[in-house]
Amino acid sequence: MLRGLYTAAGAMNALQRQQEILSNNLGNVRTPGFKASNGVVRSFPEMLLAQVSHPGNAQSRVQGEVGTLSTGVYLQETMPRFSSGSISETGSPTDVYMKVPADFTGAAMFAVEQNGETLYTTNGRFAVDEERFLRSADGGYILSDAGERIQLPSSEFTLSGDGQITSLGENVATLGAVQVNDLATLEQVGNDYRVNGDAPPAANVQFQQGFIEEANVDLDRTMADLMTTYRQFEANQKVVQAYDKSAERAIEIARIR
């Protein structure tokens, strides 16, 4: 009896984590460049049940197979979905859209220094701080293709299609961008990513100043998935409650006897 209880409780844990992922996607629907995540649910290995002639005898023979028994599911991993979001023209010089070619594989990201560590972001909403450093939306330093912080001689600058930053007629730096082919090497750090592997410079990308890529969250689908997950959670919760009542009833009968 307890096996079914554990199976339902395990499903509730996986569904709760799935709800958290969907809620995070929903909460970042207005975050530029945000990439929605999907939870990958896997089942535990099935057990094969067999019938034996004498269960108490270790030398007894197997009389036949009863069948397989599922032992529940778990959330194996969370994977970001790097499809493109819609493109909006903002007119702001600190908004940058990175356009990739049609045959581009993997993910293209801006390089950013956050707390002394090089991370990567898909959020092209930048800002210029008081010291005229180019900053990310989370306050990190935007890095050049040489891996250096970009400090401007003026708060006003222009960005060419190949990433060349010009301010007061001076070529300041080239905007850094990398290509991550193996998405399994990505580790999410807030809204940024750490790459546990190679991150070569992105080839054949074009930059557009005054444009921004919106989040790739499908609002209608996310809301529908959230409601479906909630109903599945409630169904498993009722199963757990039913097992709890059965156990309580069994204890009462045992006390009477």
N, C-alpha and C positions, 0 to 999 in steps of 0.2 A: 504493500500500500504506500509506503514512504517513497518508493521509487517515482511514482507519479507526482508526489508532492515536490520532490527535488527537481523533476523535469519542468513543472509549471513555474517554480520559483526561479530556475535558471532562465527560462524564457522571459520572465518579468525583468530580470536584471538586464538582459540584452535589449529588451524593448525600452526600458528606461534610458539606457545609453543612446538608443536610436532617437528617442524623443529629444534628448539634449543636443544631439547633432543637428536635427531638424530645426530646433528652436534657435540654435546659433546661426544657422543659415538664414532663418527668417529675420533675426535681429540685425543681420548685416546686409539686408537687401539694398540699403542705400549707401553702402561702403564702396567707393570706387575700386575696381580691380579685384574685389573679393571673389574667391573661388569656392563654390559650394562643395561640401564634403558629403560623401556617401559612406554609410556604415556597412561593412561586409560581414554578414551573418553566416556562420558555419555550424554544422551539426557535429556533435561528438561522435566518435566511432561507434558503430552499432555493435551490439553483443549478439552472439549466436546462442540460442537456447536449444538444448537437447534433452531428450527423455532417456532416462537410464532404468535398467531393470530393478535395481535395488539401491535407492538413494543413499542408504547408510553404509553400503559396502564400497570401499575404494576400488575393488577389483571388478565391479559390475560393468557390464557392457552398455554401450549406447544403443538404444532400441530405435531411435529415429530423431530427426531434427524437428523441433517445434516451430522454429522460425527466428527471425531477427527481432531485436528490441532496440528501439532508439532511446538514447540516454539524454536527449535534450539538445539545446543550441546555445551558442555563445557568440558575442561580437568579437570577431577575430582582429579587425583593424579598421581604421578610418582612412579613406582615400579621398584627397581633393580632386575635383573634376575641373580640368583645365580647358574647357571649352570657352570660346570668346563671349563676352557680354556685349550688350549694345553700346554703340559709340555716340557720345554726346558732344556737341560743340559748345564750349563754355566761354571762349574768348579770353580766358585767364592765361597769362604767359607762363604761370607756374604749373599749369595742367599739361601733362605730356601723355600722349598715346603712342604705344609701340606697336606698329603694324608688322605682322609677320607674313612671309610668302605663303602661298597655298600649299606648298609641299613641306612646310615646316613641321618637324616632329618634336615631341616633348613640350616643354614650357619655356617661354622667354620671360626673363625677370630683370629688374633693376638691382644693381648692387648697392647695399647700404651698410654703413657701420653703426652698430647698435651695441653700446656698452663694451666697446673695445673689440667686438667680434664682427666679422663680415657675414651678414645675412643677405637675404634676397627677398624682394617684394614685387607684387604685381600691381600695387597701388601707385598710379602715376600722378597723384595729387601732391605736389611739392609745395614748399614755402621757402622764403629767404629770411633768415633770422637777423638779429641786430648786427652781427658781425659779418653779414652778407654770405654766410655759408648756405648752400642749398640743402634743405632738409626734407625728410620724408614726412608723411602724415603722422607717424608715431614718434617723430622727433629725432630720428637717426640721421646721420650724415650721408647724403647721396655721394657715391663714389664715381670717379672717372674710370675710363678703360685701363688706366694705369694703377687703379686701386687707391687713389688719393682723394681726400676731401676736396670738394669744389667750392672755392671761395671766389666770389665775384667782386670786381672793382666797383660795381654799382648794382643796385637792386633791380635794375632793368637789364634784360638780356634777351637774346634771340637764339633759337635752336634750329639748326638746319636739319634736313632729312636724314643725313648720315650721323647725326648726334653731335655735331660741332657747336659748342656754346661760345657765343660772341657777346661781349659787353664793352661799351665805350670804344668800339672799333678794334678791340683786342680779342684774339682767339684764346679763350681761357682754358678750355679742356674739352675732351670728348666724353660724352655721357657713356657710362659703363652699362653693359647689358650682357647677360649670360644665357646660355641654352642648356637646359637640363633634360637629357634624353631619358634617363631612367628615373621615373617619378617615384619609384620605391625608395630612392635614396633621400627623399625629402622628409624633413622633420619640421613640423609646424611649431613656431615660436611666436605666440600671440597671433598677429596677422601677417607676420613675416615667416620665412622659411630658412632652415639650415640645410645645407647640402652635404650629405655624408658620402662624398664621392667627387667625380669630376664635374666642373662647371665651366666649359670652354666659352669664349666670347661668342655671342649670338651672331650668326652670319646672315647677311641680306635682309636685315630688319630696317624699317624706316620709322622715323620719329615725326610726330605731328604735334606742334605746339598749339595750345588753345583747345585741345580735344582731350576727352577723358573716356576711358573704358569703364562702363558701369559693372556692377556685380552680375554674375551669370546665374543668379538665383531665379528659378521659375516660381513665381509667387503662388500661382494657382496650384501647381503640382505639389509644392512644399506644404501648403495648407491641407491638401487632400491626403498626402502621406502622413502628416501629423495626426489627422483625425483617425486614419486607419490604424496607425500604431497605438493610439490611445484606446481604441476599441479592442484591439488584440490584448493590450495590457489588462483591461478590465475583464476580458474573458478568462485569462490565466489567473487573475486575482480571485474570480469566483470558483475556479477549480481548487485553488489553495484553501479557500474558505470551506468548500465542500469536504476536502480531506480533513480539515481541522475539526469539523463537526462529526465526521465519522470516527475520528480518533477519540474525541470526547465521549461519543456514545459507547465505544468499545471499552473505555475505562470505566464508565458507569456500570456496564454489564459485568465486568470483571469484579467490581466491588460488591455487587449484589451476590454473585456466586461465592 
